[in-house]
Amino acid sequence: MTRRAILILIIAAGAVVFCVAQTRRTSQARSNQASSASAIKYSVFLHSSAKHKGLACNACHQIPTRWTAGRDFPDVADFPDHDSCVRCHRPQFFTRQAFIGSGPSICTVCHLRAAPRQEARFAFGKPNNSHQTLKAKEERQFTIEFPHDKHQNVIASIKPPTSFSLSPGFDKLKLVGHQFVSAAFRRPPSDDQKRVYNNCAICHATNNTLIDITRSPGSFEPAPGTFKTMPQAHDQCFDCHWKNQKPAGPDCLGCHKLANAFVPPLFPARISAKFSHEGGKGEHVMECTTCHINITRANSLRGLTPDVPIAACTTCHKDSKKTTYPKAVTIEEEFEQYKRTGACTYCHTADVSRKKPPASHDAAAQ
């Protein structure tokens, strides 16, 4: 065998060894990548992940969304389009492993099923009239930064215009011509006409639906009208905060702050759960901040409670006020009942009514 032939064989053998080693390295790298990817649960989308939280909201979301989800105002009403996801997550969509079983799990972040031609999606946020399927667990990844104090000051400074408008199907106020509308008439309301004050009712409407409260102790079932609603969409906000008033609509982070995933409560914890905003006889017609005193100074929703001091109740529910409010059950009458039965049942549910009245109640009765 010639020297040239021997040299060719040596080069060929070296090339084979190099190719085998390169193939092994590539295979190992792919295996490591697949192992790393499998550790990430792509069926769950987290805004707080290292890469996601570095993106601007409009890098993925179209603001406003072309599809309105039944809303009559501009809004972010749908999930990002496929391009927003695919440009970063192509391996999770198009690798062979992704199609084993029921399809790419990343699809189920938005879609009910990860299958071809399955376009049905979960509801995005809380669309007004889209009737989409809600996810079984309504987890939220953002808290809302809402300063009641600033809004209360703005609302209180606005002079009521001469006209008013109520939203169809809602018991809340709207804006007409970029002004807050008041349902307070120039003449006093008639007996069958309830006065609506120009403040909290803009966002908090009377909840006239029957609420199933499984956590309520005893057999107490709140009647419709017991609670107020909380804003669940942008319609109240975007009356002011769409174009000019900061934070404007496209500035999502102006109100939405990243947080650990949580499931929001249906309603705030209440001690006096039998209190109804509509009143036992329809006579709780005070302006909201007459009782909700501290909320007007709150600059955040964190730790916020709709606490009402007992002194606010005894403004009306006291023996000395019987001349003005003859139908009111008074705190003195409740104390007498507690002495006889060991329970205060007019305001409180069974778990609270059997407890000894706190010192604040004694002081309010004096």
C-alpha positions as CSV (number, residue, x, y, z in Angstrom):
1,M,0.0,0.0,0.0
2,T,1.4,3.4,-1.0
3,R,2.1,6.2,1.4
4,R,-0.6,8.2,-0.3
5,A,-3.3,5.5,0.2
6,I,-2.3,5.2,3.9
7,L,-2.7,8.9,4.4
8,I,-6.1,8.9,2.8
9,L,-7.3,6.1,5.1
10,I,-6.0,7.9,8.1
11,I,-7.8,11.1,7.1
12,A,-11.0,9.2,6.4
13,A,-10.9,7.4,9.7
14,G,-10.4,10.7,11.5
15,A,-13.3,12.2,9.7
16,V,-15.5,9.3,10.8
17,V,-14.4,9.7,14.4
18,F,-15.1,13.4,14.3
19,C,-18.6,13.0,12.8
20,V,-19.5,10.4,15.4
21,A,-18.3,12.6,18.2
22,Q,-20.1,15.6,16.8
23,T,-23.3,13.6,16.5
24,R,-23.0,12.5,20.1
25,R,-22.4,16.1,21.2
26,T,-25.4,17.4,19.2
27,S,-27.6,14.6,20.5
28,Q,-26.6,15.3,24.1
29,A,-27.2,19.0,23.6
30,R,-30.7,18.3,22.3
31,S,-31.3,15.9,25.1
32,N,-30.3,18.5,27.6
33,Q,-32.4,21.1,25.9
34,A,-35.4,18.8,25.9
35,S,-34.8,18.0,29.6
36,S,-34.6,21.7,30.4
37,A,-37.7,22.4,28.4
38,S,-39.7,19.6,30.0
39,A,-39.0,21.2,33.4
40,I,-41.0,24.2,32.3
41,K,-44.7,23.9,32.4
42,Y,-45.7,25.5,29.1
43,S,-49.4,25.0,29.7
44,V,-49.2,27.7,32.3
45,F,-48.2,31.3,31.2
46,L,-46.5,33.4,33.8
47,H,-46.0,37.1,33.3
48,S,-43.5,37.0,36.1
49,S,-41.0,34.7,34.2
50,A,-37.6,36.2,33.6
51,K,-38.1,36.8,29.9
52,H,-41.8,37.8,30.0
53,K,-41.5,40.5,32.6
54,G,-38.8,42.2,30.5
55,L,-41.3,42.7,27.7
56,A,-43.5,45.7,27.2
57,C,-47.2,44.8,27.2
58,N,-47.7,45.9,23.6
59,A,-44.9,43.5,22.6
60,C,-47.5,40.8,22.7
61,H,-50.9,42.4,23.3
62,Q,-52.6,44.5,20.6
63,I,-53.9,47.7,22.3
64,P,-56.7,48.1,21.6
65,T,-57.7,44.7,20.3
66,R,-59.6,44.7,16.9
67,W,-62.1,42.2,18.3
68,T,-64.1,44.0,21.0
69,A,-65.5,40.9,22.8
70,G,-68.9,42.5,23.0
71,R,-67.6,45.8,24.5
72,D,-68.6,49.2,23.3
73,F,-65.3,50.8,24.2
74,P,-61.7,50.3,23.1
75,D,-60.0,47.6,25.2
76,V,-57.5,44.8,25.4
77,A,-60.1,42.1,24.8
78,D,-58.3,39.0,23.6
79,F,-55.1,36.9,23.9
80,P,-52.1,37.9,21.9
81,D,-52.1,36.5,18.3
82,H,-50.1,33.4,17.4
83,D,-47.1,35.4,16.0
84,S,-46.5,36.9,19.4
85,C,-46.1,33.3,20.9
86,V,-44.4,31.5,18.0
87,R,-41.6,34.0,17.5
88,C,-40.2,32.9,20.9
89,H,-41.7,29.5,21.4
90,R,-41.4,27.8,18.0
91,P,-39.8,24.6,19.6
92,Q,-42.8,24.2,21.9
93,F,-45.2,24.4,19.0
94,F,-43.4,22.5,16.2
95,T,-41.2,19.8,17.7
96,R,-42.2,16.2,17.3
97,Q,-42.5,15.7,21.0
98,A,-45.0,18.5,21.2
99,F,-47.5,16.6,19.1
100,I,-47.3,13.4,21.1
101,G,-50.6,12.7,22.9
102,S,-53.1,15.6,22.8
103,G,-50.9,18.1,21.0
104,P,-48.6,21.0,22.1
105,S,-49.5,21.8,25.7
106,I,-48.6,25.4,25.2
107,C,-51.8,25.8,23.2
108,T,-53.9,25.2,26.3
109,V,-52.8,28.6,27.7
110,C,-55.5,30.1,25.5
111,H,-57.4,27.3,23.8
112,L,-59.8,24.8,25.4
113,R,-58.1,21.9,23.5
114,A,-54.6,21.6,21.9
115,A,-55.8,20.1,18.6
116,P,-55.9,21.2,15.0
117,R,-58.8,23.3,14.0
118,Q,-59.9,23.7,17.6
119,E,-60.3,27.5,17.8
120,A,-62.4,27.7,20.9
121,R,-60.6,29.8,23.6
122,F,-61.0,30.6,27.2
123,A,-62.4,33.9,28.2
124,F,-59.7,36.6,28.3
125,G,-60.1,38.5,31.6
126,K,-63.8,39.2,32.0
127,P,-65.4,40.1,28.6
128,N,-68.7,41.7,29.0
129,N,-70.8,39.8,26.4
130,S,-68.5,37.3,24.8
131,H,-69.9,34.2,26.6
132,Q,-66.6,32.4,26.4
133,T,-65.6,29.5,28.7
134,L,-64.0,30.5,31.9
135,K,-61.0,28.6,33.3
136,A,-61.8,26.2,36.2
137,K,-59.4,28.2,38.5
138,E,-59.6,31.9,38.1
139,E,-56.0,32.8,39.0
140,R,-54.7,36.3,38.7
141,Q,-51.1,37.4,38.2
142,F,-51.6,41.1,38.8
143,T,-53.0,43.2,41.6
144,I,-54.7,46.4,40.9
145,E,-53.2,49.7,42.1
146,F,-56.2,51.9,42.7
147,P,-56.0,55.0,44.9
148,H,-59.5,55.7,46.3
149,D,-58.3,59.0,47.8
150,K,-57.4,60.6,44.4
151,H,-60.6,59.4,42.8
152,Q,-62.7,60.6,45.6
153,N,-61.2,64.0,45.5
154,V,-61.7,64.2,41.7
155,I,-65.3,63.1,41.9
156,A,-66.1,65.5,44.8
157,S,-64.7,68.4,42.8
158,I,-66.9,67.9,39.7
159,K,-70.0,70.0,39.4
160,P,-73.1,68.0,38.4
161,P,-74.3,68.8,34.9
162,T,-77.9,69.5,34.1
163,S,-78.5,66.2,32.4
164,F,-78.0,62.6,33.5
165,S,-77.7,59.2,31.8
166,L,-77.9,55.7,33.3
167,S,-76.3,52.7,31.4
168,P,-78.9,50.3,30.0
169,G,-79.1,47.2,32.2
170,F,-76.8,48.7,34.9
171,D,-77.4,50.5,38.1
172,K,-74.3,52.7,37.7
173,L,-73.6,56.1,36.4
174,K,-71.8,57.0,33.1
175,L,-69.9,59.9,31.7
176,V,-71.5,62.2,29.2
177,G,-69.3,64.6,27.3
178,H,-66.3,63.7,29.5
179,Q,-68.1,64.8,32.7
180,F,-69.3,62.7,35.5
181,V,-73.1,62.5,35.4
182,S,-75.2,62.9,38.5
183,A,-78.6,61.4,39.0
184,A,-79.3,64.1,41.6
185,F,-82.3,66.1,40.3
186,R,-82.8,69.9,40.7
187,R,-86.0,69.0,42.6
188,P,-86.1,66.6,45.5
189,P,-86.8,63.0,44.5
190,S,-90.3,61.7,45.1
191,D,-91.1,59.0,47.6
192,D,-90.8,56.2,45.1
193,Q,-87.6,57.7,43.6
194,K,-84.3,56.7,45.2
195,R,-81.5,59.3,45.3
196,V,-78.2,58.2,43.7
197,Y,-75.2,60.1,44.9
198,N,-72.5,61.2,42.5
199,N,-69.5,59.2,43.9
200,C,-69.0,55.5,44.6
201,A,-72.0,54.5,42.5
202,I,-70.1,55.3,39.4
203,C,-68.1,52.1,39.9
204,H,-70.0,50.2,42.6
205,A,-73.5,49.2,41.6
206,T,-76.1,47.5,43.7
207,N,-75.8,43.7,43.1
208,N,-79.3,42.6,42.4
209,T,-78.4,38.9,41.8
210,L,-78.8,36.2,44.5
211,I,-75.3,35.3,45.8
212,D,-74.6,31.8,46.9
213,I,-72.3,32.2,49.9
214,T,-71.2,28.8,51.0
215,R,-68.8,30.3,53.5
216,S,-71.5,32.1,55.3
217,P,-71.9,30.7,58.8
218,G,-75.3,29.5,60.0
219,S,-78.3,29.6,57.7
220,F,-78.1,33.3,56.6
221,E,-78.6,33.8,52.9
222,P,-78.1,37.3,51.7
223,A,-80.9,38.7,49.7
224,P,-80.4,40.5,46.3
225,G,-79.3,44.0,47.0
226,T,-77.2,43.1,50.0
227,F,-73.8,43.7,48.4
228,K,-72.3,46.1,46.0
229,T,-70.5,45.0,42.8
230,M,-66.8,45.5,42.2
231,P,-65.5,46.7,38.8
232,Q,-64.6,43.6,36.8
233,A,-63.7,45.2,33.5
234,H,-62.3,48.4,32.1
235,D,-65.6,50.2,31.2
236,Q,-65.7,52.4,34.3
237,C,-61.9,53.1,34.1
238,F,-61.8,54.0,30.4
239,D,-64.4,56.7,30.6
240,C,-61.4,58.8,31.8
241,H,-58.3,56.7,31.4
242,W,-58.2,55.8,27.7
243,K,-56.4,58.7,25.9
244,N,-55.5,61.6,28.0
245,Q,-55.9,61.0,31.7
246,K,-52.9,59.1,33.1
247,P,-52.4,56.3,33.5
248,A,-53.8,56.0,29.9
249,G,-55.3,52.9,28.5
250,P,-52.2,51.5,26.8
251,D,-50.1,52.0,30.0
252,C,-51.2,48.6,31.6
253,L,-48.5,48.8,34.3
254,G,-50.0,52.1,35.5
255,C,-52.6,50.0,37.3
256,H,-51.6,46.3,37.0
257,K,-48.8,45.3,39.2
258,L,-47.1,41.8,39.0
259,A,-47.8,39.6,42.0
260,N,-47.7,35.9,43.0
261,A,-50.6,34.1,41.4
262,F,-53.7,34.2,43.6
263,V,-57.4,33.6,43.4
264,P,-59.4,36.7,44.4
265,P,-62.2,36.5,46.9
266,L,-65.7,36.9,45.7
267,F,-66.4,39.6,48.2
268,P,-64.7,41.2,51.2
269,A,-64.9,39.5,54.6
270,R,-67.8,41.0,56.5
271,I,-68.4,41.0,60.2
272,S,-71.9,42.6,60.0
273,A,-73.0,40.3,57.1
274,K,-76.7,41.0,57.6
275,F,-76.2,44.7,56.7
276,S,-77.8,45.4,53.3
277,H,-76.9,48.5,51.3
278,E,-80.6,48.7,50.3
279,G,-81.6,48.6,54.0
280,G,-84.0,46.4,55.8
281,K,-86.8,48.8,54.9
282,G,-85.0,50.4,52.0
283,E,-83.8,53.3,54.2
284,H,-80.0,53.1,53.9
285,V,-79.9,56.1,51.6
286,M,-76.9,57.9,53.1
287,E,-74.0,59.0,50.9
288,C,-71.5,56.2,50.9
289,T,-68.6,57.9,52.6
290,T,-70.9,58.8,55.5
291,C,-70.1,55.3,56.7
292,H,-67.1,54.2,54.7
293,I,-64.8,56.9,56.3
294,N,-61.4,55.4,56.0
295,I,-61.7,54.4,52.3
296,T,-61.6,58.0,51.2
297,R,-58.0,58.2,52.5
298,A,-56.8,54.9,51.1
299,N,-54.1,55.2,48.4
300,S,-54.0,51.5,47.6
301,L,-56.1,48.3,47.5
302,R,-53.5,46.4,49.4
303,G,-54.8,45.7,52.9
304,L,-58.0,47.7,52.1
305,T,-61.1,46.7,54.0
306,P,-64.5,48.4,53.7
307,D,-64.5,48.9,57.5
308,V,-67.2,50.9,59.0
309,P,-66.9,52.1,62.6
310,I,-69.8,51.3,64.9
311,A,-70.1,55.1,65.5
312,A,-71.3,55.4,61.9
313,C,-74.2,53.0,62.7
314,T,-75.2,54.7,65.8
315,T,-75.7,57.9,63.9
316,C,-79.1,56.5,63.1
317,H,-79.4,53.3,65.2
318,K,-79.6,54.8,68.6
319,D,-82.6,55.4,71.0
320,S,-82.0,59.1,70.8
321,K,-82.6,59.0,67.1
322,K,-86.0,57.2,67.3
323,T,-87.8,60.4,66.6
324,T,-86.1,60.8,63.3
325,Y,-85.8,57.1,62.4
326,P,-88.7,55.4,64.1
327,K,-88.3,52.1,62.3
328,A,-84.6,51.7,63.2
329,V,-83.5,48.9,65.5
330,T,-81.2,50.6,68.0
331,I,-77.9,49.4,69.6
332,E,-79.6,49.7,73.0
333,E,-82.3,47.3,71.9
334,E,-79.7,44.9,70.7
335,F,-77.9,45.1,74.1
336,E,-81.1,44.2,75.8
337,Q,-81.6,41.3,73.5
338,Y,-78.1,40.1,74.2
339,K,-78.8,40.1,77.9
340,R,-81.9,38.0,77.4
341,T,-80.7,35.6,74.7
342,G,-76.9,35.9,74.6
343,A,-77.0,36.9,70.9
344,C,-77.1,40.0,68.8
345,T,-78.9,38.9,65.7
346,Y,-80.0,42.1,63.9
347,C,-76.7,42.8,62.3
348,H,-74.5,39.8,62.9
349,T,-74.5,36.2,61.8
350,A,-74.5,33.4,64.3
351,D,-70.7,33.0,64.7
352,V,-70.3,36.7,65.7
353,S,-73.6,37.4,67.4
354,R,-72.8,35.1,70.4
355,K,-69.6,36.9,71.2
356,K,-69.4,39.6,73.9
357,P,-69.9,43.0,72.3
358,P,-66.5,44.8,72.1
359,A,-65.7,48.0,74.0
360,S,-66.3,50.1,70.9
361,H,-70.0,49.1,71.0
362,D,-70.4,50.0,74.6
363,A,-68.8,53.4,73.9
364,A,-71.1,54.0,71.0
365,A,-74.1,53.3,73.1
366,Q,-73.2,56.0,75.7
